[in-house]
Amino acid sequence: MWCWACCAGDTYASELGILSKSPPRMVTKLWKVAQPGTNGGVSALGAVASAGGGITMGLCHAAFLLPPSLREAAALMYVGLLAGVGGSLLDSLLGATVQASYYDEERKRIVRKPTATTRHVSGLPILSNEMVNFVSTALVALAAYAAPRLLLLRFAT
C-alpha cells in the first residue's frame, strides 16, 4: 500500500501541481522560483494533491483489501498521507539533485534531453525520471517496512 500511496502522491503532485497559479519553488532552494515542470519544483497545490493521492490509496486499501474498523481505516489513510507526501517530496529532492532538467528556448518548456536550443536548469544527469520514481518508491516502501520494527525495538528495551 505504501508504494501505491507514494506513486499516487507523486503523480497527483506532478499532474495537478503544474496547474498552480503561483510558480513552483525548488525543493532544495525554496527561495528560488522554478519553471513549471522542472524536476524538483514544488508548489502548495502539488503538496495538497500529493496528500490527496496518498489518502486515496489509504482509502482504497481500507475499502478493498481489509474489512476495517473506523480506527483501522483512519490509520490507513494517515499512513497513505505520510507515504504520499513523503514519497512526493523524496521524488522532488532526487529530481532536483540527480535528474537533469533542461529548458528549451524554442519550445518554451522543460525537456528531458539537452539539444542545441536548451539550457541546463537543475540536477545532475545521473538518473532518469523512471529511475527516480523507482528509487523514491523503493525507499518509501523500505521506510514503511522498517519504521514500525525500529520503534518496537526501541520501546521493547
N, C-alpha and C positions, 0 to 999 in steps of 0.2 A: 504494500500500500504506500509506503514512503516513497518508493521510486516513482509511482504514478503521480503522487502529490507533487514531487519535485518537478517532474516533466510538465504537468499541467500548470503549475505555478510559473515556470519559466515561459511556457508557450503563451499563457494568458498575458503575462507581463510584456512579452515581445510584441504580440499582435495587437493588444489594446493600448499599451503604453505609448506606442508610436502615434496614437490619436490625441495625445495630451496637447492642450493648448499652450502649456508652458514648455520651454525647451528642456531636454534631459540634461542631467549633470553626470560627469564621470564619477563612477563609484570610487575610484582611487583618489580623486580630487574634487570633492563636492562643490567647490567654488568655481570649477571650470565648466562652462556650457559646452555641450556636445551636439553634433548634428544628429537629428533623428535617425535611428538605425545603426548608430555607432556601437560596436561591441564594447560593453562596459558602461553604456549610458543607462541611467536610471531616472525614473520620474515618479511622482506621487501616484499618478494614475496607474502606472505599471506596478507599483508596490501593492496597491489595493487589489489590482487584478490578480497578482500572484497569490495574495491571501485568499481571494475567491476561488482560484484554481485548486489550492490545497484543501480548502474547506469542502469544496465539491467532491474531491476524491475521498475525503473522510466520510462524507455522507453516503457516497456510493458504496464504500466498503461496509459501512454500517447497515445499509439497506439490503445489499445483495449477498454479502458473504457471511454475515452473522445474524442471529436473531438477538439484537442488542437491547439492553435496557436503555433508558434515557441517559443514565450516567455513562454507560459504555459508548453510546453514540456521541455524546459531548466530548468524551476523551478522544475518540477517533477524529472528530472534527478539529480538536485542538492539535493533535499530532499532525494532521493534514495541513493545518495552518502553518505550523513550525517548519514542516518539510517543504511546503510550497514557497514560503517567503525565504527560508534559509537556502534552499536549493537555487532559487532565482538569484539571490544575492551572490552566492558562490559562483554561479554561472557567469554573472556580470563581472565579478572580480577576475575570474580566469580569462574571460573575454577581453577585459581591459589590459591584461598583462601578457598573456601567452598566445593570443589570437590577434593577428594583424587586421586593421581596418584601413581602408583607403577611400579617399573621396575623389570621385570622377568629376572633373571640372566641366566636361562637355555635357554629361547627363545630369549633373547637379544632384548626385546621390551617393550614398555609401556603397562600395562594391567590395567583393572578397579578394580579387586579384589585382595586382598592380599592372598598369599599362602606361603608355606614353603620356596619357592625359590625366593620370591620377597622382595624388599626393598622399603620403603616409599620414594617418591621423593618430593611431594609437596601437599599442601592443606589438609583441614580437611574433614573427611568423613561425611559431613552434607547433601549435595545434590547430587543426581545422575546427570549424563550427561543430561538426559531428563529434569530434573527439572531446571538445569542451563539454558538450552535452553529456557524453558518456562518463567523463571523469566526475563532473558535478553530481550526476545521478548516483554513481557508484559510491562517492564519498558520503552522500546523504544516507544511502542505504547502510553503509558501514557504521556511520554515527548512530543511526536509529537502532541498529543491532547492538552496538557496544554500550551506548549510554545507560540503559537500564541495568545491564550487568555490572558496569563500573559503579553505579550508585548502590547496587545491592552489596557489592564487595566492600564499599566504603562504610556503609551503615551496619554491616554484619559483624564488623570487628569492634 
